[in-house]
C-alpha cells in the first residue's frame, strides 16, 4: 500500500524515521518541522519539506492551502520537559509544554484535517506516560493524557466521515529527545523498531498502537495498585531523583 502522508515533527527522532520509512515504502511524504537544515536533508531523500513552527496556526493554514488530499496524517510534533515541584510549580514550563504538545495539535487539526477524505486515517502520537502518573511529569503527562481524550472523541466524531483515528502510545524510544533524560529508561526501543511497529499497526487499521508490550503491561499493573501503595512507590522514585 502507498499513498500520501503528512508527518509533523519530522525534522528529528521518531517523526524523521517515519518520514524516511514511508518514503522508502513508496509513499509521497510531506515532512514538517522547524529546523530548515534537517528538513533539507529529508528533501535529499525525496521527502517534501514543510518548514513552520507547529504553534503557528496561520503558518499551518497557509501551508495546508497548497496541499492535495491526504491518505494519512500523523501528528507527532511535541516536546518534553520535567518539573521539580519541590522547587515550586513552574507555570511557564507547564504552559510551554501544553502549548507545544496539545494546543499545537489543535492548530494542526484545524489546518490539515480538511485534507482527509473518506477512507483516510488520522494518527496522534501520545505517550505511555498517560497510563500512570509519574514523578516530575506534571506538564508532559497532562498534555499526553489530553491527547488520549482528544483522539478518543475524534474517533467518535469522524466515524460518520469514515475517517479512522489511531492513538499511538509508545514507551521510551531512542531519540535525541529521550537522550536528554536524566533517569533510567526501561525497555528502551530503537527508533527504527518503533517506526516499524507504528507503520505495521497503521497498515492493519488498529485503533491503538502501544509498545513495548512488557513495559506497557508493567505500567498498567502499577496503575491498578491502590493509590496509597503507588504514593509510597512513587515517592521513593522522587527521593532517588528517578523517573521510570
C-alpha positions in Angstrom: 0.0 0.0 0.0 1.2 3.5 -0.7 -0.4 7.0 -0.7 0.1 10.5 0.6 1.2 11.1 4.2 2.0 14.3 6.1 4.0 14.0 9.3 4.6 16.7 11.8 7.7 16.8 14.0 9.6 15.2 11.1 12.9 17.0 11.4 14.2 14.6 14.1 13.6 11.5 16.1 10.6 9.3 15.6 8.9 11.7 13.1 12.1 11.7 10.9 12.3 7.9 10.9 8.7 7.6 10.0 9.1 10.0 7.1 12.1 8.1 5.8 10.4 4.8 6.1 7.2 5.8 4.5 9.2 7.3 1.6 11.1 4.1 1.2 7.8 2.2 1.1 6.8 4.3 -1.9 4.6 6.9 -0.2 4.5 10.6 -1.1 5.7 12.2 2.1 5.5 15.7 3.4 7.7 16.2 6.5 7.1 19.2 8.7 9.3 20.8 11.2 11.1 24.0 12.3 14.7 23.1 11.5 15.4 24.1 7.9 18.8 22.3 7.8 17.4 19.0 8.9 14.4 19.3 6.6 16.8 19.9 3.7 18.4 16.5 4.5 15.0 14.9 4.2 14.4 16.6 0.9 17.5 14.9 -0.4 15.8 11.6 0.3 12.7 12.5 -1.7 10.6 13.9 1.1 8.8 17.3 0.6 9.9 19.5 3.5 7.4 22.0 5.1 9.0 24.4 7.5 6.9 26.1 10.2 6.5 26.3 13.9 3.7 23.9 15.0 2.5 26.6 17.4 1.9 29.0 14.5 -1.7 28.4 13.3 -1.6 30.9 10.5 1.6 29.3 9.0 0.0 25.9 9.1 -3.2 27.1 7.4 -1.1 28.7 4.7 0.8 25.5 4.1 -2.4 23.4 4.1 -3.9 25.5 1.4 -1.3 24.4 -1.1 -1.5 20.6 -0.4 -3.5 17.9 -2.1 -5.8 15.4 -0.3 -4.0 13.1 2.2 -4.4 9.4 2.9 -2.7 9.6 6.3 -2.0 12.4 8.7 0.5 11.7 11.6 0.6 14.4 14.3 3.8 13.7 16.0 5.3 17.1 16.9 5.9 17.6 20.6 8.4 18.2 23.4 9.1 17.0 26.9 10.2 19.0 30.0 10.2 17.8 33.5 9.3 19.8 36.6 10.8 19.7 40.1 7.7 20.7 42.1 9.8 20.7 45.3 11.3 24.0 44.0 7.8 25.4 43.2 5.3 24.8 40.4 6.7 26.2 37.2 3.7 27.7 35.5 5.7 28.9 32.5 7.1 25.4 31.9 3.6 24.0 32.2 2.2 26.4 29.7 5.1 25.9 27.3 4.6 22.1 27.2 0.8 22.3 26.9 1.1 24.7 24.1 3.6 22.6 22.2 2.0 19.2 22.8 -1.7 20.0 22.9 -2.6 23.4 21.6 -0.3 23.0 18.6 -2.0 19.7 17.8 -5.3 21.6 17.7 -3.8 24.0 15.3 -2.6 21.1 13.1 -6.1 19.5 13.2 -7.7 22.8 12.1 -5.2 23.1 9.2 -4.8 19.6 8.0 -7.9 17.6 8.9 -9.9 19.0 6.0 -7.4 17.3 3.7 -8.5 13.9 4.9 -11.3 12.3 2.9 -13.3 9.2 3.2 -11.1 6.2 4.0 -8.2 8.3 5.3 -6.6 7.9 8.7 -5.5 10.3 11.4 -2.8 9.2 13.8 -1.9 11.1 17.0 1.3 10.3 18.8 0.8 10.4 22.6 2.8 8.5 25.2 2.7 5.6 27.5 3.1 8.1 30.4 -0.6 8.6 30.3 -1.1 5.0 31.7 0.4 6.0 35.1 1.1 9.3 36.9 4.9 9.6 37.2 7.1 11.9 39.2 8.1 15.2 37.6 5.8 14.6 34.6 3.0 17.1 35.6 3.2 19.0 32.3 4.2 16.3 29.9 1.8 13.7 31.4 -1.1 16.1 31.4 -0.5 17.1 27.8 -0.4 13.4 26.7 -3.4 12.4 28.7 -5.3 15.2 27.0 -4.2 13.9 23.6 -5.6 10.5 24.5 -9.0 12.0 25.2 -8.8 14.1 22.1 -8.1 11.0 19.9 -11.0 9.1 21.5 -13.5 11.9 20.9 -12.3 12.4 17.3 -12.7 8.7 16.7 -16.4 9.1 17.5 -17.0 12.3 15.7 -15.1 11.4 12.5 -16.7 8.0 12.1 -19.6 9.4 10.1 -17.0 10.8 7.6 -15.3 7.4 7.5 -12.0 8.8 8.8 -10.3 6.4 11.1 -8.3 7.6 14.2 -5.3 5.8 15.7 -3.8 6.7 19.0 0.0 5.9 19.3 1.3 5.4 22.8 5.0 4.4 22.7 7.2 3.8 25.7 10.8 5.1 25.7 12.1 5.5 22.2 15.8 6.1 21.5 15.7 9.7 20.1 17.5 13.0 20.7 14.6 13.9 23.0 15.0 10.9 25.3 18.8 11.3 25.2 18.3 14.3 27.5 16.6 12.3 30.2 18.5 12.1 33.5 16.9 8.8 34.7 16.9 5.1 33.7 14.6 4.3 30.8 13.5 0.6 30.9 12.7 -1.2 27.7 14.2 1.5 25.5 13.1 0.9 21.9 15.4 1.8 18.9 13.7 4.4 16.8 13.9 2.1 13.7 11.9 -0.6 15.5 9.4 2.0 16.8 8.8 3.2 13.3 8.2 -0.3 12.0 5.7 -1.1 14.8 3.8 2.1 14.1 3.7 1.5 10.3 2.6 -2.1 10.8 -0.2 -1.1 13.2 -1.4 1.7 11.0 -1.5 -0.6 7.9 -3.5 -3.1 10.0 -6.1 -0.4 10.9 -5.5 -0.6 14.6 -7.3 2.0 16.8 -4.4 2.0 19.3 -0.7 1.2 19.0 1.3 0.9 22.1 4.7 -0.7 22.7 6.9 -2.3 24.0 4.4 -4.8 25.4 6.4 -5.7 28.6 6.7 -2.0 29.6 3.1 -1.2 28.9 1.9 -4.2 31.0 4.1 -3.0 33.8 2.6 0.5 33.7 -0.9 -0.9 33.6 -0.2 -3.2 36.5 1.2 -0.3 38.6 -1.7 1.8 37.6 -4.1 -0.8 39.1 -2.4 -0.5 42.5 -4.2 1.2 45.4 -3.4 4.9 45.5 -1.8 4.6 48.9 0.6 2.0 47.6 1.5 3.9 44.5 2.1 7.0 46.6 4.6 5.1 48.6 6.4 3.7 45.5 6.2 6.9 43.6 7.6 8.9 46.5 10.6 6.5 46.6 11.3 7.4 43.0 11.2 11.1 43.7 13.6 10.7 46.7 16.1 8.9 44.4 15.7 11.5 41.7 14.3 8.9 39.3 11.5 8.8 36.8 10.8 5.5 35.0 
